[in-house]
Structures are given as C-alpha cells and as structure tokens.
Amino acid sequence: MMEDSPFVAAAPVLVPMPAERPYTYAVPPGMRVVPGSIVRVPLGPRQVAGIVWDGAVEAVDARKLRPIEEVFDCPPIDKDMRRFVDWIAQYTLSAPGMVARMLLRAPEAFDPEPWIEGLQRTLAGPDRLTDARRRVLETAEGGLAWTRSGLAHAAGVSSTVIDGLRAQGVFETVMIPPRPVVAAPDPGHAVPELMPDQKAAAEKLRAAVAADGFNVTLLDGVTGSGKTEVYFEAVAAALDKGRQVLILLPEIALTHAFLERFQDRFGAKPAEWHSDLPPRMRERVWRQVAEGGVRVVAGARSALFLPFKELGLIVVDEEHDPAYKQEDRVFYNARDMAVVRGHIGGFPVVLASATPSVESRVNASQGRYHRAVLSSRFAEAALPDLKSIDMRRSPPARGGFLSPVLLEQMQRTLERKEQSLLFLNRRGYAPLTLCRVCGHRFGCPVCSAWLVEHRFRGQLVCHHCGHNERRPEACPECGTLDHLVACGPGVERIAEEVVAHFPDARTIVLSSDLLGGVRRLRLELEAVANGEADIVIGTQLVAKGHNFPGMTLVGVVDADLGLANGDPRAAERTFQLLSQ
C-alpha cells in the first residue's frame, strides 16, 4: 500500500475466515480503496465481504493476484475499530478474520438503503373538492413529503383518493430518504429529581464524560438504588457532546423493560441489537450506526462490534453477569473488551452493578477505576429482611422440597394478594434420572454429564453439549418398565409442588429453555410486572434486575447449590445471585 496516497495497486484484505493474516488483492484501475473500506473479493469459488486492512502487502507476483470485485458504498471501518479487532485477535489468540467476521454480520447493510417514493403538494388544485379530498389537502399542508399509504392513513381516506389527486397534478412524486430506525433521544426530555447520593454519583459520571479521555467508573449501588437513572445522566452528557452511546445488557429479556425506562427519560427508544432482532432491522441498525444516524444502542455483547461513527461512551449494565462471556469461536468477555474499546477510542466506560465482579472491585480499590457508591435504596426504601431456614429443623414433607416455614409465608403473601418468587438455579424437572431396579444413571453419550429431565417437553437433555433424547418408558440397561425415578429438584418439579399446595394460585415458570423463546419470555415478564401471576418460579433469569412492584416474598430453594461444583468462582457467583 502506498503510504502517501489512498490509491493502491494492491491492498491487504481481511476476510471473515480463520486466516492468520490479511490476503493480498489487486486493485483494478479506477477503483479507490482506503484502509477500512468494505469490499467484495473472490475467496476460492465464493465471493465474500472483507475489510481493507492496515500494513504493507505481501511480496506476491502481481499476475497471481485476484482483483477486488467491488467497493461497497459504505462508511469505512475506522482506525480505532481496526485496532480493536487486532487487539482482540492477539489477546484471545484468535484469527483476526474471525474477529472481523463479527463486524460483518449484516451484509445487506453494506449498500445504502433505497429512498422511498413519496408525494408532495403542488400549487395545482383538484377539479372537484369532496370531503375526502379536502381532508387530504388539509393533511398535506405545510409542504412536507408523505408516502402514499401514510398520507391516506393520516387523512382517513383510501389510497384511490390519493391516486386521483396525483393524476390531476395536485401531488408530485418526490423521493424521501430512509426512515430512521428510532427517533433521536432528547437529553433534556424528562430530567429526574435525584436523591443526594444519586446526584453525587451522577456528577462523577458527568465529569468523566466531560474529561474527553479514557476513564472507567464503577457504579456500585445496592439493588433498588437507582443506578440506571444515574448512568442515564452520563448518557445525556455524551449526547449533549454529540457522541454516540452503547449500553450493554446481559440478557435479551432485559431489553424490553429497559427500553421503556429509556423512553421515559429521553422521549425516544434506543436502537436494539441482539440475536432475536429480525434480519432486516439488524441491517438498518448496522447501517445507521455506521452513518451516525442512530445515537444510542442498547444490546447484548455482540453490539460491541457495531461500527460506530463517533462512539463516546459505553455503559455495561450488570457488569458482573457471566452472560457477557462468549465461549464460541472467539472467546472474550464483553465487559473487559468494552474497557479496551474505551481505551483505544479515548472515551469513558461505566460499569454498573449491585454486586461487582472481583476484578472490577479490585481495580477500583487499587485506583485503576473510579468508584461511585450508592449505599441506600431510592427514596430511602428499606432493604429486605433475610432469614435462613435450617432444613434439618424444618424439613419438607416426604417427596417435597419446600420447607413448611416457606409454604406458610407464601400462604400469607397470597392472602395479602401479593406476589411470591421461588428461585432455583436449576433448569428442567430433575438433574438426574436413574433406574430403581439396576441403578442405571442416564448420562450423555457425548460428554458423559448427567442428562437432565425436562418433563414439560418429555426429554432428557445435556446442559453441557446440547444432546437430547426422548425419555424412555423402560430402563435401557435392564429393560424394566415404570421404574425410572427423577432425583433432585428443578424449576419444573418445584412448580409441580407449588401447584399441589396452592391449586388456585396463578403460577408461572420462567426459564430460558422453555418453548416460545425470547418473545414468550418477554410477555411472561410483563405479565409478572403487571400482577397477572401470584407465584413465580424461575432460574437465574429472574435475578437480573427486573422490577416487580407487587413481589414481597422471595424464597431461594437450595441456596447453597452453587457452592457444590468445581467452579473457582462458585462462592462469588452464589453471592451475586443471592444478592440480586
């Protein structure tokens, strides 16, 4: 690549495959590429999208080079993002092409969105003025351009009325630019009244944004202390400076409630980015982020690889959550990579949590991170009373898993028409199925882990590798019928016991592996928040910062369950789950 000119005779192109370095391609005469340009290149028999990369080209015989086929009409990937890709590849020992692949996940977005055909009022008038035509003309006053269907809907008429007016020259055809994915947020829309400790923390975050440089602030506040409203002030400060903002969330199910809170504060929703987003919407969000039209994105860990034009702040909500860790192809923790992204780009990063990870807490203690503390709940709300139940002194009934002490409190809660939550960090019906005759245990044939029974689906599932099989009627070892027994509780088994004790209560099970996926989960979370369920039984999904105003009792089943495994973070994870 020529150092003093963007025009090249050959260029290194990073392609989305596990290659250790960019490949060299010829640049045809008349084609202009710069580092960061997104191009289409031949790769074997295929055509793939790639990114023109930095550095010198390899010494290859020019006659052996294959030419770049096309340069997409798309903003180039900026230098900071290219450095970010290289850093992750080096740090995680991954192929740079596989990291770049996460950047190129919306191939249809590489070309500009088409403009939309619209209508605009001319000076001509109709030959005859009916009530329907009069409504259309009144709606179209002001010179704004309308789509045909939009004008018809706004005026309350059929599309044939619009067609008739256009045929008479009352409207002319104009082209309308693509509609924004979301409206622009207004930092001054609904500025909240903060508590004194919230104000102090918000001032720290605003100062960090105003500093125009890299810094990390750990926002450490107890549950219910209003951390979201505090870091919204940092978001507002970044928007006031004309910068884009990325807010990372640990679970897709969190985004719906978060979007509503964001809209209440800023008057518009942020753009979403997660795996459940329809492909067409993903492409539009990717394109408008690259062009700078989308100012705030709320998304899962993959949103870290969106090509922001002028990113000025990253907020990592619930920064301790293990969902930020990716363990497929490129292994990384989005919390740590967000800090790296801020360091490379020279802008602030906010980490928010009620139970910060050990790493973040140590970094704050040693002065690498700033720390803002919210030690009390919003509006001086009281923290919950905590009581432990000794199952040796208050054992459950034979065949059950819920202590009489807990069942009594649940009954009182129902009588007060309030909600109860039972938390058990174990999906399915039972963690082990065995034969009472020969003692055969059902294990995974792929990874040797125990198969977990999912009675709602009638399957035995391995939670490590994903293997699943139908639950048999007979033991595959000895052939005995109806002697298979489920050992231990899962959320489905707890739900079965709850229904037996409280048959008239509205009971709901929240688990990430139930049929219906994310959409069903969102609807169920809304139903719980609206008071449409009396008893909720859930896995760690319910310990993710949800706001259930009618919930006054939480029972943690097998509270020390997380300690009984080989995870070196078992104590830390158990503390975080119980605290949340």
C-alpha positions in Angstrom: 0.0 0.0 0.0 1.3 3.4 -0.9 1.9 5.5 2.2 1.1 8.9 0.8 -2.0 8.1 -1.2 -5.2 6.2 -0.7 -4.9 4.8 -4.2 -3.2 1.4 -4.3 -2.1 -1.2 -6.8 -2.6 -4.0 -4.3 -4.2 -4.0 -0.9 -4.4 -6.3 2.1 -7.9 -7.5 2.7 -9.0 -9.2 5.9 -11.7 -11.8 5.1 -14.1 -13.4 7.6 -12.4 -16.8 7.9 -9.8 -18.3 10.3 -6.8 -16.9 8.5 -3.8 -15.6 10.5 -3.3 -12.5 8.3 -5.0 -10.4 5.6 -4.8 -11.7 2.0 -3.4 -9.5 -0.8 -5.7 -8.5 -3.7 -5.1 -6.4 -6.8 -6.9 -3.0 -7.0 -8.3 -2.6 -10.6 -7.6 0.7 -12.4 -10.1 3.4 -11.4 -11.1 1.8 -8.1 -10.4 3.7 -4.9 -9.9 1.9 -1.6 -8.7 3.1 1.8 -7.9 1.2 5.0 -11.3 0.3 6.4 -13.1 0.1 3.1 -15.6 -2.8 2.9 -15.1 -4.7 -0.3 -16.3 -7.8 -2.1 -13.5 -10.2 -3.1 -13.2 -13.7 -4.5 -12.2 -16.4 -2.0 -11.9 -19.7 -3.7 -15.1 -20.3 -5.7 -17.0 -17.8 -3.5 -17.5 -14.1 -3.3 -17.2 -12.7 0.3 -17.1 -9.4 2.0 -13.8 -8.2 3.5 -12.2 -5.2 5.0 -9.2 -3.4 3.5 -6.6 -3.6 6.3 -3.6 -1.7 7.5 0.0 -2.6 6.8 2.1 -3.5 3.8 1.1 -6.0 1.2 2.9 -9.3 0.7 5.5 -9.6 -2.0 3.4 -11.6 -4.4 3.7 -11.9 -8.2 1.1 -9.4 -9.5 0.0 -11.9 -12.1 -1.2 -14.2 -9.3 -3.3 -11.6 -7.6 -7.0 -11.8 -7.9 -8.8 -8.4 -8.2 -11.2 -6.7 -5.7 -14.6 -7.1 -7.3 -16.4 -4.2 -5.7 -16.1 -1.4 -3.1 -19.4 -1.1 -1.2 -20.9 2.3 -0.8 -20.5 2.2 3.0 -18.6 4.2 5.6 -15.1 2.7 6.1 -14.4 0.9 9.4 -12.4 3.5 11.4 -8.9 3.1 12.6 -9.9 2.6 16.3 -12.2 -0.3 15.4 -9.4 -1.9 13.3 -7.0 -1.6 16.2 -9.7 -3.1 18.4 -10.0 -6.1 16.1 -6.3 -6.6 16.1 -6.1 -6.3 19.9 -8.8 -8.9 20.5 -7.2 -11.3 18.0 -3.9 -11.0 19.7 -5.2 -11.2 23.3 -7.6 -14.1 22.7 -5.3 -16.0 20.4 -8.0 -15.9 17.7 -7.7 -15.5 13.9 -8.2 -11.8 13.0 -10.6 -12.8 10.3 -12.9 -14.5 12.8 -13.0 -11.3 14.9 -13.6 -9.3 11.7 -16.5 -11.7 11.0 -18.3 -10.3 14.0 -18.1 -6.8 12.3 -19.6 -8.0 9.1 -22.8 -9.7 10.3 -25.2 -7.6 8.3 -24.0 -8.0 4.7 -27.2 -6.4 3.2 -26.3 -3.2 5.1 -23.2 -2.6 3.0 -25.2 -0.9 0.3 -27.2 2.3 1.1 -30.9 1.9 2.0 -33.1 2.8 -1.0 -35.0 6.0 -0.9 -38.8 5.8 -0.7 -41.2 7.2 -3.3 -43.3 9.9 -1.8 -45.8 12.7 -2.6 -45.6 16.5 -2.2 -48.3 19.1 -2.7 -48.1 21.3 -5.8 -49.8 24.6 -6.5 -52.5 22.9 -8.6 -55.9 22.3 -7.2 -58.4 19.4 -7.9 -61.2 19.8 -10.4 -63.7 18.8 -7.8 -63.4 19.1 -4.0 -65.0 16.3 -2.0 -64.9 15.8 1.8 -62.2 13.1 1.4 -60.1 15.3 -0.9 -60.4 18.2 1.4 -59.1 16.1 4.3 -56.1 15.0 2.2 -55.3 18.6 1.2 -55.5 19.8 4.8 -53.3 17.0 6.0 -50.7 17.7 3.3 -50.4 21.4 4.0 -47.0 22.7 5.0 -45.0 21.3 2.1 -43.9 18.1 3.8 -43.4 14.9 1.7 -45.7 11.9 2.5 -45.7 8.3 1.5 -48.9 7.3 -0.3 -50.1 4.9 2.4 -49.0 7.3 5.2 -51.0 10.2 3.7 -54.1 8.0 3.2 -53.9 6.7 6.8 -53.4 10.2 8.3 -56.3 11.7 6.3 -58.6 8.7 6.9 -59.2 8.0 3.2 -58.5 5.2 0.8 -55.4 5.1 -1.4 -57.5 5.6 -4.6 -58.3 9.2 -3.4 -54.6 9.9 -3.3 -54.1 8.3 -6.7 -56.8 10.5 -8.2 -55.3 13.7 -6.8 -51.8 12.7 -8.1 -53.3 12.1 -11.6 -54.7 15.6 -11.6 -51.3 17.1 -10.7 -52.2 18.1 -7.2 -49.3 16.0 -5.9 -45.9 15.4 -7.5 -43.6 12.4 -6.9 -40.6 13.1 -4.8 -38.0 10.7 -3.2 -37.9 10.5 0.6 -34.8 9.5 2.5 -34.9 6.2 4.5 -36.8 6.5 7.8 -34.7 6.4 10.9 -34.8 3.2 13.0 -35.6 5.3 16.1 -36.1 8.9 16.9 -33.3 11.0 18.2 -33.2 11.0 22.0 -33.6 14.3 23.8 -31.2 14.6 26.8 -33.4 17.3 28.4 -36.7 15.5 27.9 -37.6 14.4 31.4 -34.7 15.2 33.8 -35.4 13.2 37.0 -35.2 14.5 40.6 -32.3 12.5 42.0 -31.6 11.7 45.7 -28.4 13.3 47.2 -26.2 10.2 46.8 -27.5 9.8 43.2 -26.7 13.4 42.4 -23.1 12.9 43.7 -22.7 9.8 41.6 -24.2 11.5 38.5 -21.8 14.4 38.9 -18.9 12.0 38.9 -20.1 10.4 35.7 -20.8 13.7 34.0 -17.3 14.9 34.9 -15.9 11.6 33.5 -17.7 12.3 30.2 -16.6 15.9 30.1 -13.0 15.0 30.6 -12.6 14.0 27.0 -10.4 11.0 27.7 -10.4 7.3 28.7 -11.5 6.5 32.2 -13.5 3.8 33.9 -16.1 4.3 36.6 -17.6 1.5 38.7 -21.1 2.4 39.7 -21.6 0.3 42.8 -25.0 0.5 44.3 -27.3 -1.8 46.3 -30.3 -3.3 44.5 -33.1 -0.7 44.0 -30.7 2.3 44.5 -31.5 3.8 41.1 -28.2 3.1 39.2 -30.0 3.2 35.9 -31.2 6.8 36.4 -27.7 7.7 37.5 -25.9 6.4 34.4 -28.7 7.9 32.2 -27.1 11.2 33.3 -23.8 10.1 31.7 -25.7 9.1 28.6 -27.3 12.6 28.5 -23.9 14.3 28.9 -22.5 12.2 26.0 -25.4 13.1 23.8 -25.0 16.7 24.6 -21.5 16.5 23.3 -22.7 15.0 20.0 -21.4 11.5 20.7 -22.9 8.1 20.3 -23.6 5.8 23.2 -23.6 2.0 23.6 -25.4 0.4 26.6 -24.6 -3.3 27.0 -27.2 -5.5 28.8 -26.6 -9.1 29.9 -29.9 -10.7 28.8 -32.2 -10.2 25.8 -35.2 -10.4 28.2 -33.9 -7.3 30.0 -34.1 -5.0 26.9 -37.9 -4.6 26.8 -38.2 -3.1 30.3 -35.0 -1.1 29.7 -36.4 0.4 26.5 -39.4 1.7 28.3 -37.3 3.3 31.1 -35.1 4.8 28.5 -38.0 6.2 26.5 -39.5 7.8 29.7 -36.2 9.6 30.3 -35.2 10.6 26.8 -38.5 10.7 24.9 -37.4 8.0 22.4 -36.2 4.4 22.5 -32.7 3.4 21.7 -31.9 1.1 18.8 -31.9 -2.6 19.8 -29.2 -5.1 18.9 -29.5 -8.8 19.8 -29.9 -12.2 18.3 -33.7 -12.0 18.3 -33.8 -8.9 16.1 -35.3 -9.5 12.6 -32.6 -9.6 9.8 -33.9 -6.5 8.0 -33.9 -4.5 11.3 -30.4 -5.7 12.1 -29.2 -4.4 8.7 -30.9 -1.0 9.2 -29.5 -0.6 12.7 -26.0 -1.5 11.5 -26.1 0.9 8.6 -27.5 3.8 10.6 -25.0 3.2 13.4 -22.2 3.4 10.8 -23.6 6.6 9.3 -24.1 8.2 12.8 -27.9 8.4 12.5 -28.5 6.1 15.5 -27.3 7.8 18.6 -27.9 5.2 21.3 -27.8 1.4 21.0 -28.9 -1.0 23.8 -27.9 -4.5 23.1 -26.2 -7.8 24.0 -22.5 -8.4 24.0 -22.3 -8.5 20.1 -23.2 -4.8 20.0 -19.6 -4.1 20.9 -18.7 -4.8 17.3 -21.1 -2.4 15.7 -19.1 0.2 13.5 -19.9 3.3 15.5 -19.1 6.6 13.7 -18.5 8.7 16.8 -18.7 6.5 19.9 -18.2 8.5 23.1 -19.5 6.3 26.0 -20.0 2.6 26.8 -22.2 1.6 29.7 -22.0 -2.1 30.9 -25.1 -2.8 33.0 -24.9 -5.7 35.5 -21.2 -5.9 34.7 -20.7 -9.0 36.8 -23.0 -11.1 34.7 -21.4 -14.2 33.2 -23.6 -13.8 30.1 -21.1 -11.2 28.9 -18.6 -14.0 28.3 -18.6 -15.6 24.8 -17.3 -19.1 24.5 -17.9 -19.8 20.8 -15.2 -19.3 18.1 -13.8 -16.1 19.6 -13.6 -16.3 23.4 -13.9 -13.0 25.1 -15.6 -11.1 28.0 -17.6 -8.2 26.7 -17.1 -6.2 29.9 -13.3 -6.4 29.6 -13.4 -5.7 25.9 -15.6 -2.7 26.5 -12.8 -1.3 28.7 -10.3 -2.0 25.9 -12.6 -0.3 23.3 -12.8 2.8 25.5 -9.0 2.8 26.0 -8.4 2.6 22.2 -11.1 5.2 21.4 -10.2 7.6 24.3 -13.6 7.8 25.9 -15.2 6.8 29.2 -16.7 3.5 30.3 -19.2 3.0 33.1 -19.6 -0.4 34.8 -22.8 -0.7 36.8 -23.7 -3.5 39.3 -25.1 -4.1 42.7 -22.6 -7.0 43.1 -19.4 -6.0 41.2 -17.1 -8.7 40.0 -14.0 -9.3 42.0 -11.8 -7.9 39.2 -13.8 -4.6 39.0 -13.8 -4.2 42.7 -10.1 -4.8 43.0 -9.4 -2.4 40.1 -11.5 0.3 41.9 -9.7 -0.4 45.2 -6.3 0.0 43.5 -7.2 3.2 41.8 -7.4 2.0 38.2 -11.1 2.6 38.1 -13.1 5.5 39.7 -15.8 4.3 42.1 -19.2 5.9 42.7 -21.2 4.3 45.5 -25.0 4.2 46.1 -25.3 2.8 49.6 -29.1 3.1 50.1 -32.2 2.4 48.1 -34.1 5.1 46.2 -36.5 7.2 48.4 -35.0 5.5 51.5 -36.8 2.3 50.8 -35.9 -0.5 53.2 -33.7 -3.4 52.3 -35.4 -6.8 52.6 -35.4 -8.9 55.8 -33.3 -12.0 55.3 -33.9 -15.3 57.1 -32.3 -18.7 56.6 -34.2 -21.9 57.1 -32.5 -24.9 58.6 -33.9 -27.8 56.6 -32.9 -30.2 59.4 -35.2 -28.4 61.8 -38.0 -27.6 59.3 -37.8 -30.4 56.8 -40.2 -30.6 53.8 -42.9 -33.2 53.5 -41.9 -36.6 52.1 -41.2 -36.3 48.4 -41.2 -32.5 48.6 -38.5 -29.8 48.6 -40.2 -26.7 50.1 -40.0 -26.1 53.9 -43.2 -25.7 55.8 -41.9 -22.3 57.0 -41.6 -21.1 53.4 -45.0 -22.5 52.5 -46.6 -20.7 55.4 -45.1 -17.4 54.3 -46.3 -18.0 50.8 -49.8 -18.6 52.0 -49.8 -15.3 53.9 -48.5 -13.5 50.9 -51.3 -14.9 48.8 -53.9 -13.8 51.4 -52.5 -10.3 51.1 -52.9 -10.5 47.3 -49.1 -10.0 46.8 -46.6 -12.0 44.7 -44.1 -14.6 45.7 -41.0 -15.7 43.9 -39.2 -19.1 44.2 -35.7 -19.1 42.9 -33.8 -22.3 42.0 -30.8 -22.1 39.7 -31.5 -25.4 38.0 -33.5 -25.8 34.8 -35.7 -28.7 34.0 -37.5 -31.2 36.2 -34.7 -33.1 37.8 -30.9 -33.2 37.4 -30.6 -37.0 37.4 -32.8 -39.9 36.3 -32.0 -43.4 37.4 -33.5 -46.9 37.4 -34.6 -48.2 40.9 -34.0 -51.8 39.8 -30.5 -51.8 38.5 -29.3 -48.3 39.4 -28.6 -47.2 35.8 -28.0 -43.5 35.6 -28.8 -41.6 32.4 -25.6 -40.0 31.2 -24.8 -38.0 28.0 -23.2 -40.3 25.3 -21.2 -37.3 24.0 -19.7 -35.7 27.1 -20.7 -38.1 30.0 -22.5 -35.5 32.0 -25.8 -36.5 33.6 -28.9 -35.9 31.5 -31.5 -33.5 33.0 -35.1 -34.4 32.7 -37.4 -31.8 31.1 -40.8 -33.2 31.8 -42.7 -30.3 30.1 -41.0 -31.5 26.8 -40.7 -35.2 27.7 -37.0 -35.1 27.0 -33.6 -35.9 28.7 -31.2 -33.0 27.9 -27.5 -32.5 28.4 -26.9 -28.9 29.6 -23.2 -29.1 28.6 -23.2 -30.1 24.9 -26.9 -29.9 24.0 -27.5 -33.6 23.3 -31.2 -34.6 23.9 -33.3 -37.7 23.6 -36.8 -38.8 24.4 -37.4 -40.0 28.0 -37.9 -43.8 27.7 -40.6 -45.8 29.5 -38.2 -48.7 30.2 -34.6 -48.8 31.5 -32.3 -49.2 28.6 -29.9 -51.3 30.8 -32.2 -53.8 32.4 -35.5 -53.3 30.4 -37.7 -52.8 33.5 -40.8 -50.7 32.8 -42.0 -47.8 35.0 -39.1 -47.9 37.4 -37.3 -44.7 36.4 -37.1 -42.2 39.1 -36.2 -38.5 39.0 -33.7 -37.4 41.6 -33.4 -33.9 42.9 -35.4 -30.7 42.1 -35.5 -28.4 39.1 -37.8 -25.5 38.5 -40.4 -27.7 36.8 -40.6 -30.0 39.8 -40.9 -27.1 42.2 -43.7 -25.8 40.1 -45.4 -29.2 40.4 -45.1 -29.0 44.2 -46.4 -25.4 44.3 -49.5 -26.3 42.2 -50.2 -29.2 44.7 -50.0 -26.8 47.7 -51.8 -23.8 46.0 -54.0 -25.1 43.3 -56.0 -21.8 43.0 -52.9 -19.6 42.6 -51.7 -18.3 39.3 -48.3 -19.9 38.9 -45.8 -19.2 36.2 -42.4 -20.8 35.4 -39.6 -18.6 34.0 -36.7 -20.4 32.4 -34.6 -19.7 29.3 -35.2 -23.1 27.7 -39.0 -23.2 27.6 -40.7 -23.2 24.3 -41.5 -19.9 22.8 -38.1 -18.3 23.1 -37.4 -14.7 23.9 -40.7 -13.4 22.8 -42.6 -15.6 25.2 -40.2 -14.7 28.0 -40.8 -11.0 27.5 -44.6 -11.5 27.6 -44.3 -13.5 30.8 -42.1 -10.9 32.4 -44.6 -8.2 31.5 -47.4 -10.3 33.0 -45.5 -10.7 36.2 -44.7 -7.0 36.4 -48.5 -6.3 35.8 -49.5 -8.5 38.7 -51.0 -11.3 36.5 -49.2 -14.1 38.4 -49.3 -14.9 42.1 -46.3 -17.3 42.3 -43.3 -17.1 40.1 -40.8 -20.0 39.9 -37.6 -19.2 38.0 -33.9 -19.8 37.3 -31.2 -17.2 37.4 -33.1 -15.4 34.7 -35.3 -13.8 37.4 -32.2 -12.4 39.2 -31.3 -9.9 36.5 -32.5 -6.6 37.9 -36.2 -6.9 37.0 -38.7 -4.6 38.7 -41.7 -6.5 40.0 -43.6 -4.0 42.2 -46.1 -6.5 43.7 -43.5 -9.0 44.8 -42.9 -9.1 48.6 -41.6 -12.6 49.2 -38.6 -14.4 47.7 -37.7 -18.0 48.6 -34.4 -19.3 47.4 -34.5 -23.1 47.1 -31.2 -24.9 47.8 -29.5 -21.6 48.4 -26.1 -23.3 48.7 -26.5 -25.2 45.5 -23.9 -23.2 43.5 -21.2 -24.0 46.0 -21.3 -27.7 45.2 -19.3 -27.7 42.0 -15.8 -27.2 40.8 -16.2 -23.6 39.5 -13.4 -21.5 41.2 -15.9 -18.6 41.1 -18.6 -20.6 42.8 -18.7 -18.5 46.0 -18.6 -15.3 44.0 -21.4 -16.4 41.7 -23.6 -17.6 44.6 -23.2 -14.4 46.5 -24.1 -12.4 43.3 -27.2 -14.5 42.6 -28.5 -14.3 46.2 -27.8 -10.6 46.4 -29.6 -9.9 43.2 
